[in-house]
Amino acid sequence: MDVALELVRELYPGARAAWLGGSVVRGDAGPGSDLDITVLLDGPPAPRRKSLEYGGWPVELFVHTEKSLRYFADKDQERRQPTMMRLVGESVVLLDTDGSGARLQAEYLAEVAAGPRPLSPDELNLLRYTITDLLNDLPGATPDVRLAIKSTLWQEAARLLLLGTGHWSGTSKGLLRELTRYDTTHGTTHATALLAGLRTDDDHLVHEVDTILSPHGGRLFAGFELPG
């Protein structure tokens, strides 16, 4: 926090607010983790994103106005991945000169808690079809192709599980974090099961994916249709 605040004061002395988020705040930072710092300005040089090293830390700076923060939060809502909303909402307020730091933190935290908009029937069917198509391609695939299919399959299944039950999704490690949150809340072990299937035999992964598909109608291929 000291390093982050020093950086903000040095580079952006006119900042209205600043937040420290990401892994160092969640408590799961590793040796290569960086400081995720969001800064609120009234105008230029915002909006911009900048990476640098400072005080022995790699730093990701997200420099915004209120308008650009809202723009990217709306993008979060569209793709159902709360990146910006979590960076500000689930943060430590480093600087707050006019109350905007606490106000925006509470606003975005409330949006995270409210969850994403529900999947439409077409969106749900497209996810079911995509997963079914991957499952159909798995038998008989060469080892390299099978690995590529499985690496996509676990992520699509995780997205269906999360979005189909009104939870946020993500990509890569962000998707795994969202899935782990789901398991913690619901007392399930989907993250462990999906990754175990990815590492080991196909049957284990297929069984877990079918388990996830089942509440939504199971596999979907014949009869799948979307308007152009």
PLY file of the C-alpha trace (Angstrom):
ply
format ascii 1.0
element vertex 228
property float x
property float y
property float z
element edge 227
property int vertex1
property int vertex2
end_header
0.00 0.00 0.00
2.85 2.39 0.80
4.52 1.77 -2.56
1.22 2.09 -4.44
0.28 5.35 -2.74
3.78 6.79 -3.30
3.51 5.96 -7.00
0.10 7.61 -7.34
1.26 10.79 -5.60
4.40 10.95 -7.74
2.81 10.31 -11.15
-0.68 11.73 -10.60
-0.57 14.51 -7.98
-3.99 15.73 -9.13
-5.70 12.36 -8.66
-9.16 12.48 -7.12
-9.02 8.85 -5.97
-6.98 5.67 -6.29
-7.60 2.03 -5.46
-5.31 -0.97 -4.99
-6.93 -4.21 -6.13
-6.06 -7.63 -7.49
-4.13 -10.47 -5.94
-2.26 -8.47 -3.28
-5.61 -7.38 -1.82
-7.26 -10.81 -2.21
-4.30 -12.43 -0.43
-3.34 -14.87 -3.18
-0.37 -12.99 -4.65
2.55 -15.04 -5.92
6.20 -14.21 -6.66
5.28 -12.72 -10.05
2.20 -10.80 -8.94
1.90 -7.12 -9.70
0.21 -4.13 -8.11
-3.11 -3.40 -9.81
-3.72 0.30 -9.26
-6.72 2.21 -10.60
-6.47 6.01 -10.59
-9.31 8.51 -11.04
-8.58 11.82 -12.81
-10.80 14.57 -14.19
-9.28 14.37 -17.67
-6.09 13.69 -19.65
-3.85 11.74 -19.45
-6.87 9.55 -18.58
-8.01 7.21 -19.90
-4.97 5.04 -20.41
-3.38 1.80 -19.28
0.29 1.65 -18.36
2.73 -1.02 -17.14
5.94 -0.20 -15.28
8.19 -1.21 -12.43
8.24 0.84 -9.24
9.71 0.23 -5.79
10.67 -3.33 -6.71
7.13 -4.16 -7.92
5.70 -4.74 -11.38
2.74 -2.36 -11.66
-0.38 -2.28 -13.84
-1.92 1.19 -13.86
-5.49 1.76 -15.00
-5.99 5.52 -15.26
-9.57 6.68 -15.75
-12.13 9.41 -15.61
-15.56 8.62 -14.17
-16.87 8.38 -17.74
-14.24 5.87 -18.85
-14.66 3.83 -15.66
-18.36 3.56 -16.44
-17.61 2.62 -20.04
-15.42 -0.32 -19.02
-17.80 -1.38 -16.25
-20.55 -1.50 -18.89
-18.22 -3.62 -21.05
-17.84 -5.90 -18.03
-21.62 -6.24 -17.89
-21.86 -7.01 -21.62
-19.34 -9.84 -21.48
-20.35 -10.91 -17.94
-16.76 -10.67 -16.67
-16.43 -8.14 -13.82
-12.77 -7.17 -14.28
-13.01 -3.42 -13.76
-15.83 -3.72 -11.24
-13.76 -6.04 -9.06
-10.60 -3.90 -9.40
-12.45 -0.92 -7.93
-15.12 -2.61 -5.83
-12.94 -5.24 -4.15
-10.07 -2.92 -3.35
-8.29 -0.88 -0.74
-8.88 2.85 -1.18
-5.44 4.45 -1.38
-6.54 8.04 -1.95
-9.90 9.80 -1.76
-9.87 13.60 -1.99
-13.56 14.21 -2.63
-15.47 11.11 -1.56
-15.43 9.59 -5.05
-13.10 6.80 -3.93
-15.54 5.38 -1.39
-18.60 6.18 -3.53
-17.37 4.38 -6.65
-15.98 1.48 -4.63
-19.44 0.93 -3.09
-21.18 1.37 -6.47
-19.07 -1.25 -8.24
-19.12 -3.63 -5.30
-22.93 -3.52 -5.41
-22.87 -4.30 -9.14
-20.61 -7.30 -8.52
-22.93 -8.53 -5.78
-25.97 -8.17 -8.06
-24.46 -10.58 -10.60
-24.68 -10.55 -14.41
-27.78 -10.39 -16.57
-29.28 -13.84 -17.26
-28.44 -15.81 -20.38
-31.03 -15.57 -23.13
-32.41 -18.88 -24.48
-30.28 -18.46 -27.62
-27.14 -17.78 -25.57
-27.78 -20.83 -23.41
-28.37 -23.05 -26.44
-25.22 -21.79 -28.13
-23.18 -22.73 -25.06
-24.80 -26.18 -24.93
-24.15 -26.68 -28.65
-20.52 -25.51 -28.40
-19.84 -27.93 -25.56
-21.64 -30.80 -27.32
-19.60 -30.19 -30.47
-16.37 -30.36 -28.45
-17.50 -33.57 -26.76
-18.31 -35.10 -30.14
-14.85 -34.23 -31.45
-13.04 -35.83 -28.52
-13.30 -39.58 -29.27
-10.64 -40.74 -31.70
-8.77 -37.42 -31.74
-4.97 -37.50 -31.85
-3.23 -36.72 -28.54
-2.38 -33.14 -29.56
-5.88 -32.42 -30.87
-7.41 -34.04 -27.78
-5.34 -31.78 -25.52
-6.47 -28.71 -27.48
-10.13 -29.79 -27.26
-9.94 -30.50 -23.53
-8.29 -27.16 -22.78
-11.26 -25.41 -24.42
-13.89 -27.82 -23.11
-13.26 -27.25 -19.40
-13.51 -23.49 -19.90
-16.75 -23.63 -21.88
-18.24 -26.00 -19.29
-17.17 -23.66 -16.49
-18.78 -20.72 -18.30
-22.03 -22.64 -18.66
-22.01 -23.60 -14.99
-21.42 -20.01 -13.87
-23.53 -18.06 -16.33
-26.33 -20.62 -16.28
-26.72 -20.08 -12.54
-26.40 -16.29 -12.51
-22.73 -16.05 -11.57
-19.96 -14.01 -13.17
-17.57 -15.63 -15.63
-13.98 -14.89 -16.62
-11.08 -16.00 -18.76
-7.98 -18.07 -17.95
-7.04 -17.71 -14.27
-9.93 -15.28 -13.80
-12.35 -18.01 -14.87
-10.79 -20.41 -12.39
-11.15 -17.82 -9.60
-14.84 -17.34 -10.41
-15.36 -21.12 -10.49
-13.59 -21.51 -7.15
-15.82 -18.80 -5.67
-18.83 -20.74 -6.90
-17.57 -23.96 -5.29
-16.88 -22.19 -2.01
-20.38 -20.71 -1.96
-22.21 -23.88 -2.97
-20.04 -26.54 -1.35
-19.23 -28.13 -4.72
-15.97 -29.32 -6.31
-16.43 -28.45 -9.99
-13.09 -26.67 -10.32
-11.20 -29.66 -8.92
-13.16 -32.13 -11.06
-12.74 -30.20 -14.32
-9.02 -29.70 -13.85
-8.54 -33.32 -12.78
-10.25 -34.39 -16.01
-8.04 -32.03 -17.98
-4.90 -33.55 -16.46
-5.94 -37.21 -16.63
-8.39 -39.35 -18.60
-11.06 -38.14 -20.99
-13.86 -40.09 -19.28
-13.46 -38.14 -16.04
-13.74 -34.82 -17.86
-16.66 -35.96 -20.02
-18.58 -37.14 -16.94
-18.10 -33.79 -15.20
-19.10 -31.83 -18.28
-22.25 -33.92 -18.71
-23.04 -33.27 -15.04
-22.84 -29.54 -15.71
-24.93 -29.82 -18.89
-27.70 -31.87 -17.29
-29.65 -29.12 -15.43
-29.76 -27.11 -18.66
-31.16 -29.88 -20.84
-28.04 -31.89 -21.55
-26.20 -32.08 -24.85
-27.59 -30.21 -27.83
-26.78 -30.92 -31.47
-29.72 -32.11 -33.60
-32.28 -29.34 -33.67
-29.88 -26.55 -32.72
-30.70 -23.37 -34.62
-29.87 -19.70 -34.31
-31.14 -16.77 -36.38
-28.54 -15.10 -38.57
0 1
1 2
2 3
3 4
4 5
5 6
6 7
7 8
8 9
9 10
10 11
11 12
12 13
13 14
14 15
15 16
16 17
17 18
18 19
19 20
20 21
21 22
22 23
23 24
24 25
25 26
26 27
27 28
28 29
29 30
30 31
31 32
32 33
33 34
34 35
35 36
36 37
37 38
38 39
39 40
40 41
41 42
42 43
43 44
44 45
45 46
46 47
47 48
48 49
49 50
50 51
51 52
52 53
53 54
54 55
55 56
56 57
57 58
58 59
59 60
60 61
61 62
62 63
63 64
64 65
65 66
66 67
67 68
68 69
69 70
70 71
71 72
72 73
73 74
74 75
75 76
76 77
77 78
78 79
79 80
80 81
81 82
82 83
83 84
84 85
85 86
86 87
87 88
88 89
89 90
90 91
91 92
92 93
93 94
94 95
95 96
96 97
97 98
98 99
99 100
100 101
101 102
102 103
103 104
104 105
105 106
106 107
107 108
108 109
109 110
110 111
111 112
112 113
113 114
114 115
115 116
116 117
117 118
118 119
119 120
120 121
121 122
122 123
123 124
124 125
125 126
126 127
127 128
128 129
129 130
130 131
131 132
132 133
133 134
134 135
135 136
136 137
137 138
138 139
139 140
140 141
141 142
142 143
143 144
144 145
145 146
146 147
147 148
148 149
149 150
150 151
151 152
152 153
153 154
154 155
155 156
156 157
157 158
158 159
159 160
160 161
161 162
162 163
163 164
164 165
165 166
166 167
167 168
168 169
169 170
170 171
171 172
172 173
173 174
174 175
175 176
176 177
177 178
178 179
179 180
180 181
181 182
182 183
183 184
184 185
185 186
186 187
187 188
188 189
189 190
190 191
191 192
192 193
193 194
194 195
195 196
196 197
197 198
198 199
199 200
200 201
201 202
202 203
203 204
204 205
205 206
206 207
207 208
208 209
209 210
210 211
211 212
212 213
213 214
214 215
215 216
216 217
217 218
218 219
219 220
220 221
221 222
222 223
223 224
224 225
225 226
226 227
